[in-house]
Amino acid sequence: MIRFRTDVLGVPALSRLLKARFSDTLNPVAGSLTGVWRTEIGELGTLLLLRSFSCQDALLKARHRTLESRTPFGIKMNDVLIEAEAFEGFPFLKPPEFGECGGLYEIRTYSLKAGGLEPTLKAWQSALKPAQAYTRHLITNMFALDGASRICHIWAFDSFEQRNILRQQHYVDGLWPPKGGPEQIIHAQSCLCLPETFSPLR
């Protein structure tokens, strides 16, 4: 996951640069583009970009190339901050399926207590099927390979109203959140995002 931060007025130009770079078939960007989102509620002036790699070695090589480039991802704007994070998908989840997924995305990041990843994985695996009317909106969930222990999960809905109704219903029914999961969380943050036109996930 890469966060591109700039001022709010600079986001459209940044998006155009990224679209052009990922459309360059003669000099392709490493990794497979999964999704690109613009924050609407949360930290404004941010584009989030998710790529997948065949292995960690390929990811590390791509990160080195980014660090060594004077114009990473074709960006020549001098007011852009690039923050890269490495994640691995939960082993029991399928890779994201591209296409129309609703249009409103929620990206949630939970910082976990020490030793909290294993019980978090078990809690989520147990909760997915019983809460499938809600969890079918889950695009992916990943755990961090660098930095603080944390997970990042991405959801897609048709609307904010749909999200709220599903969450409230599953809370009342005791199907969500995953039992034993919230106890592992120290800090949580969320942002609502819209996909860019060139995002494989829309």
C-alpha positions in Angstrom: 0.0 0.0 0.0 1.3 3.4 -0.9 0.0 6.7 0.4 0.6 9.8 -1.8 0.0 13.0 0.2 -0.2 16.4 -1.3 -2.4 19.5 -0.9 -6.1 19.1 -1.7 -5.9 21.1 -4.9 -3.0 19.0 -6.1 -4.8 15.6 -6.0 -6.3 15.8 -9.6 -2.8 16.5 -11.1 -1.3 13.7 -9.0 -4.0 11.3 -10.2 -3.3 12.2 -13.8 0.4 11.5 -13.4 -0.3 8.1 -11.8 -2.8 7.2 -14.5 -0.2 8.0 -17.2 2.5 6.1 -15.4 0.4 2.9 -15.0 -0.8 3.2 -18.6 2.7 3.1 -19.9 3.0 -0.4 -21.5 6.5 0.2 -22.8 7.9 0.9 -19.4 5.5 -0.9 -17.0 5.5 -0.3 -13.3 6.5 -3.3 -11.2 3.7 -5.3 -9.6 0.1 -5.6 -10.5 -2.2 -2.6 -9.9 -5.1 -3.5 -7.6 -6.7 -0.3 -6.7 -6.3 3.5 -6.5 -8.5 5.6 -4.2 -9.0 9.2 -3.3 -9.9 10.0 0.4 -13.2 11.8 0.8 -13.6 11.5 4.6 -10.4 11.1 6.6 -7.0 12.6 5.7 -7.7 14.7 2.7 -5.2 15.4 -0.1 -4.4 11.6 -0.1 -4.3 9.0 -2.8 -4.0 5.4 -1.8 -2.5 2.8 -4.2 -2.5 -0.9 -3.7 -0.3 -3.3 -5.8 0.3 -7.0 -5.6 3.6 -8.8 -6.1 4.5 -12.4 -6.8 6.9 -12.5 -3.8 8.5 -10.4 -1.1 11.7 -10.2 -3.1 9.9 -8.5 -6.0 8.3 -6.1 -3.6 11.6 -5.1 -2.1 13.2 -4.6 -5.5 10.3 -2.3 -6.5 10.7 -0.4 -3.3 14.4 0.1 -4.0 13.7 1.4 -7.5 11.1 3.9 -6.1 13.6 5.2 -3.5 16.4 5.6 -6.0 14.2 7.4 -8.6 14.2 11.2 -9.0 10.7 11.0 -10.3 9.0 8.0 -8.6 5.9 6.8 -10.4 6.5 9.7 -12.9 5.8 12.3 -10.2 7.6 15.6 -10.8 5.6 17.5 -8.3 7.8 18.6 -5.4 5.0 18.8 -2.9 4.2 15.1 -2.8 5.0 12.8 0.1 5.2 9.1 -0.6 4.7 6.6 2.2 5.0 2.9 1.4 3.8 0.0 3.6 4.2 -3.8 2.9 1.3 -6.1 3.7 0.5 -9.8 3.2 -3.1 -10.9 2.7 -4.9 -13.1 5.3 -4.1 -16.7 4.1 -7.7 -17.8 4.1 -9.0 -14.9 1.9 -9.1 -15.0 -1.9 -7.3 -12.2 -3.9 -9.5 -9.2 -4.7 -11.7 -9.5 -7.8 -11.5 -6.5 -10.1 -14.4 -4.6 -11.5 -17.4 -2.7 -10.0 -17.7 -3.4 -6.3 -20.1 -0.6 -5.2 -18.1 2.6 -5.5 -17.8 3.6 -1.9 -14.7 2.2 -0.2 -13.8 2.1 3.5 -10.2 1.4 4.4 -9.7 0.6 8.1 -6.3 0.2 9.8 -6.0 -1.4 13.3 -2.8 -1.3 15.3 -2.6 -4.5 17.4 -1.3 -5.3 20.8 1.9 -7.3 21.0 1.1 -10.9 20.0 -2.3 -9.9 18.7 -2.1 -11.0 15.1 -2.6 -14.7 15.6 -5.9 -14.3 17.7 -7.0 -11.7 15.2 -6.6 -14.1 12.3 -8.5 -16.8 14.1 -11.3 -14.4 15.0 -11.7 -13.2 11.5 -11.6 -16.7 10.0 -14.4 -17.9 12.3 -16.6 -14.8 11.8 -16.5 -14.5 8.0 -19.1 -17.2 7.0 -21.7 -16.5 9.8 -21.6 -12.8 8.9 -21.4 -13.4 5.1 -24.2 -10.9 4.3 -21.8 -8.3 5.6 -18.4 -9.8 4.9 -19.2 -10.3 1.2 -18.4 -6.6 1.0 -14.9 -7.3 2.3 -12.4 -6.7 -0.6 -9.3 -7.8 1.4 -7.7 -7.9 4.8 -3.9 -7.8 5.2 -1.3 -7.8 8.0 1.7 -5.5 8.0 5.2 -6.9 7.3 6.9 -3.7 8.5 6.5 -1.1 11.1 4.0 -1.6 14.0 1.9 -4.7 14.2 -1.4 -3.8 12.3 -4.0 -5.0 9.9 -5.5 -3.1 7.0 -8.9 -4.1 5.6 -10.7 -2.7 2.6 -14.5 -2.8 2.2 -16.8 -1.8 -0.7 -20.4 -0.7 -0.5 -23.1 0.9 -2.7 -23.6 3.7 -0.2 -22.8 4.9 3.3 -26.4 4.0 4.2 -25.9 0.4 3.1 -22.8 0.2 5.2 -24.5 1.5 8.3 -27.5 -0.8 8.0 -25.4 -3.9 7.5 -23.1 -3.0 10.4 -25.9 -2.2 12.8 -27.8 -5.4 11.8 -24.8 -7.6 12.4 -23.9 -5.9 15.6 -27.4 -6.5 17.0 -27.3 -10.1 15.8 -24.0 -10.7 17.5 -22.3 -11.7 14.2 -19.9 -8.8 14.1 -17.2 -7.8 15.1 -15.3 -11.0 15.2 -15.3 -12.4 18.7 -11.9 -11.9 20.2 -10.8 -9.5 17.5 -11.5 -6.0 19.1 -9.6 -7.1 22.3 -6.4 -7.1 20.2 -6.8 -3.5 19.0 -4.9 -0.6 20.5 -5.7 2.1 17.9 -8.1 2.2 14.9 -8.6 4.6 12.1 -10.8 4.6 9.1 -11.3 6.6 5.9 -13.9 6.7 3.2 -12.6 6.7 -0.3 -13.7 6.8 -4.0 -11.9 4.9 -6.7 -10.0 6.7 -9.4 -11.1 6.2 -13.0 -8.1 3.9 -13.7 -8.5 1.8 -10.6 -9.0 -1.9 -11.4 -11.2 -2.0 -8.3 -14.1 0.4 -8.8 
